Amino acid sequence: MDNICIIGATGKLGQQLLQYPNTVSCPVRFEDFKNYQQWFDTHPKIDTVWHVARTCRKISPRRDWHTLKLETTAMKNLLQTRAKDCRFVYASTKVVYGITNETTPLPKQNVAEAFVDNKTGVFNWPEWKTNSIVSLNGLSEQHTTYAITKLICERYISKTCSNYKILRIWDII
């Protein structure tokens, strides 16, 4: 990893990741997904993408069909750029297991460490969490939308990128 693009660098995990050497923030927001191609064209040395962005509102409903459509369309567009040929690390969530109320907050520094290895595939973070069965049972409508959004993006990544890591992350402090 020589040149790392962080998508979602304004959040707490993104800010932590920006402290690593050779990182740069990609300022393209989901709403402007058509600008990904131009951004990657002007940053030809990027060889790694750390994607930690998510779509949600600050007011209710935080997530709905519109946020799902926006985030998945943006991801699909992003993966039509050179980003698909980069090392791609994606921040997903424990919510895909139907978990919303278990709190095991992790320091953002510990979560950031999971981005730097060369493992490929889907992993829980922390690694000692053994959940592996996707379940949407019992989730609220907004949590279901969030889980489906993440699962769709995970699927796009796993089908498009040959060098990817998906991190299903528990809570971050």
Buried (B, 14 or more C-beta within 10 A) or exposed (E): BEBBBBBBBEBEBBBBBBEBEEBBBBEBBBEEBEBBBEBBEEEEEBBBBBBBBBBBEEEEBBBBEEBBEBBBEBBBBBBEBBBBBBBBBBBBBBBBBBBBEEEEEBEBEEBBEBBEEEEBEBBBBEEEBEBEEEEBEEBEEBBBBBBBBBBBBBEBBBEBBEBBBBBBBBBBE
